[in-house]
Amino acid sequence: MISLKRIIIYGSLAPFFAMLTLLYILGVARYVTDFEENTCDMTYMFEYPQYVRISLKNDIEQKYLRFGLYAYGEGPRTENLRSMHFSGIPVLFIPGNAGSHEQVRSIASVSLRKSLKKKTPFHFDFFTVSFNKDYSALYGGVLMEQTVYVSHCIKAILALYKGKINNVVLIGHSMGGIVAKGALLLAPNMSASFASMIINLASPHTPSLILDSLFANYYYELEKQMYKIKDAGVKVVSIGGGPRDILVPAAQTFDHIADINVLSTSIPVVWKSTDHLSILWCKQLVFVIVRSLFDSVDHMMKPPQITSDPNLKMQSLSYHFLQHTSGKKLYHYAEKVRFEADGEWINVPQQYVWSNKNMIKKSSNIYLVVELFQKSDFLTIDAINLQNKDWLFVCSAFKKQGGKQICEWGWNLTNKTRLLPDPLYRSRKTIDLDLKKIKYPYITHAIVKITPDDLEKHLIVNFDSYFYNNRIESTKNRFLHPRYLFGFRGPNLIETVKGSVRYYITLPNIIDVITIELKSPNCLKHYAIVELLESSNIGSSQSEIFTNTDDGPKTLKIQTLYRRYNDTASLRLTLEPECIYTVNIQPGGIIDKISCRIRDRWPLLYMAIISLLLLFVSMRIHYNSDTLPTIAVTIILSFVFNVTYEMCIALCIIGISAIGVCCSVVFLGSVAHGIAVRFLARAITFSVTWSDWLLNGLNQLPLITTVFILSLIPTTCGALGVLISVFLYFLKLTRMYEDYLEDILMAPLQHFDWFKRLKIRIKSEENDGSISERIYDHLILFLLCCFTAIPAIPSVLVWAKNFSYDMRLSTEDPVLMISWIIIAACSNLGIVQISLNHKGYRSLILANILRFTSWVILSTTAAPRPSFYQWCMPPIIAAGITLVTLNSLIPHRQFS
């Protein structure tokens, strides 16, 4: 099937591509396995969960038989739901792709228990939608159906409250978050004001796969209408799962219009990565979501509702998702606080560790005072086990008492502090105060307030005043040695100064992954917290804890930085001031780098594969001296578009696929034929023998086969027709191979001098392009059809899932359906073939058109959102196959 010359060429390149493939496989393995253990606590139901069906209007119920609306209840409360008595604040949960309406139970159960336990004067009514596990994540037609249905559900829910409530809270998981926004913006007769806030859990705001134009248009229209959500005062929170979520990576959860973009790894009191499903039941995260809902309620409204003030909503959401300072409930800090007259005032140095160890319990407040603007422009305060809510102030110390300067009152800065992840201590609060940005006039001191209750536990307060430029290190120019380009480790130490609590390290040379080691040569026991910050998204931080028994190396992968290459990630270190640390930062290893590239760029492989296959077809149509220039231009473009590695992997995938097809043709041809016979026998209730004869007859009459397949498309879907055509194309390859073997093996039996004639025959085949060359050409065309037909799979899945409701897939993309018809017709009629005439102007023009098209496809990989061009591949290939078919049908005029 392949000439000796090609075998030699492929064999010489095989080791190189084998190594690339192996590295890619190892990168995939690292990506899907290299993440922290799931440490989330499971959220359990308090009573048996029940779902009460909510009926919509009859015409809507008849139109959307596959979907359903339910109210969630537990125990005695279910009876109120059955009687359609709703008195709470409505929350609609929208499940994601192939999700279940039962996924609402974690958030709903925690909310219900909180309202009963706290005896709040209000509660939340949770509703959920059932989509019958449709494949909306890859198919635009069903996505729009779900969107319209959810809009009807929102109206039906509000109707239950008889005008007392005019909006709902929307919580969407995965594609449910996209449907939530679409229901407000794209559905007829809907308004963004029907929602008070939207909370998205692991929703792909930038999808990896867009396999039909309906899906692409959905996202385009959604983006055009997003301003309406802002104008209506709807607050949007997008929560990603972080490294554990390999289905929707962190970069895809970034929503440009969201008020808060955050990963679960950076949410205070959560600090855990969640996978795509555990984000729904992770107890730490579920509690934060529920608390943010309760703190967003306006108790003064009758009945209580989510506040209509966007600023108040933002305060609640920011407190719980970004800067949780103290307590489980939103605390409103007084801007000015007057200090107690009988308090004890203690002046502390610029760098100091204050502890209540061996201190006699006080009955009055203690005020730790540090002078500002004294040889410093930054102040870091790290408070361990400090429980009081108002604890940090700045003031003007102009009054004297007992020979000390004190403050009568101060401005409260507690709301600017944040919690740190620390498993050793229950509470660890910190602040990095930029003295140049303090807006209050005549400030002289910062004050830490300690109450008598705080003294009951071991309390530590670390003070660290410094010039910011002296505490910031950079990895710039540290990794210029060639060994770092390949991930080899080497000495790259940063040494801290004793007494320091805070250090910053910028990572301008690193956009994917780093490894960190942290040691202390002067402390037998040490403890440090390292946070990875990404400037493009303040909510995408990650943290690692280092101790003397666990000091690294530890790997941290940048999650969202690749979207904006001008941004620089950085590390923020919280250290023990009595220790000196050596920090060793290295670029990640080659496997880690590849795993990050796979995470961010694997969708580019589809366009790269199509581009290469189209290029191969063009080179087969007209191969001459232009082969080397074509290869050179392709290599140059792959470097320009930064897809060289993806192109190499795409070439490996094509090669492996070709080998797989060849092996299947040789060893599994009879199996495939048997499957086709049994399927045909079952479809038309014939015996296997009759079906075998019928199949052989259809093979000899491609026109009848084509008419049969094309007749299926109006009654089923075009995607099914093209998949059947691909299978029949495979059967055609098996027949061609059988004819090839028969031709070779039977020839020697007809002549005595068989060896000589066999040599002449094989040599002749290689010279004049006989059946072996045609098999090779059809192998390329078959692979092109196979990869082009990938977008047909979601359509067939949706059609099969909903076959009991409707035999015809009415929501199929018309652009793709036309493409499937063209590909199916040309492949089944046997008229799509590469002409044996590789010379002439017409072949040259056609080859150049295909080459240019291949390079255009390659250029789409460098687009800002390349996945939005994936759906264009089938129409482009359909047009290319049409040109190839016409070139083979129209007789050639020979040119000398």
Salt bridges, closest charged atoms under 4 A:
ASP34 OD2 - LYS557 NZ 3.62
GLU47 OE2 - ARG113 NH2 3.88
GLU61 OE1 - ARG53 NH2 3.15
GLU102 OE1 - ARG105 NH1 3.66
ASP125 OD1 - ARG77 NH2 2.18
ASP125 OD1 - HIS123 NE2 3.19
ASP134 OD2 - ARG66 NE 3.52
GLU145 OE1 - ARG66 NH2 2.55
GLU221 OE2 - LYS224 NZ 3.46
GLU223 OE2 - ARG865 NH1 2.30
ASP245 OD2 - HIS276 ND1 3.07
ASP255 OD2 - LYS181 NZ 3.10
ASP255 OD2 - HIS205 ND1 3.75
ASP259 OD1 - LYS230 NZ 3.30
ASP259 OD1 - LYS235 NZ 3.53
ASP275 OD2 - ARG244 NH2 3.24
ASP295 OD2 - HIS320 NE2 2.55
GLU344 OE1 - LYS362 NZ 3.44
ASP382 OD2 - ARG428 NH2 2.64
GLU408 OE2 - LYS399 NZ 3.38
ASP422 OD2 - ARG428 NH1 2.60
ASP432 OD2 - ARG418 NH2 3.72
ASP432 OD1 - ARG502 NE 2.73
GLU456 OE2 - LYS361 NZ 3.31
ASP464 OD2 - ARG471 NH1 2.54
GLU473 OE1 - ARG478 NH2 3.87
ASP512 OD1 - LYS593 NZ 3.58
GLU531 OE2 - ARG418 NH1 3.26
GLU531 OE1 - ARG572 NE 3.14
GLU544 OE1 - LYS554 NZ 3.88
ASP550 OD2 - LYS554 NZ 2.90
ASP551 OD2 - LYS519 NZ 3.19
ASP567 OD2 - ARG564 NE 3.21
ASP592 OD1 - ARG30 NH1 2.74
ASP600 OD1 - ARG599 NE 2.79
ASP626 OD2 - HIS622 ND1 3.68
ASP626 OD2 - ARG851 NH2 2.96
GLU646 OE2 - ARG597 NE 2.79
GLU646 OE2 - ARG601 NE 3.33
ASP692 OD1 - HIS673 NE2 2.88
ASP743 OD2 - ARG761 NH2 2.33
ASP753 OD1 - ARG757 NE 2.81
GLU765 OE2 - ARG761 NE 3.85
GLU773 OE1 - ARG6 NH2 3.03
GLU773 OE1 - ARG620 NH2 2.75
ASP777 OD1 - ARG620 NE 2.55
GLU812 OE1 - ARG808 NH1 3.71
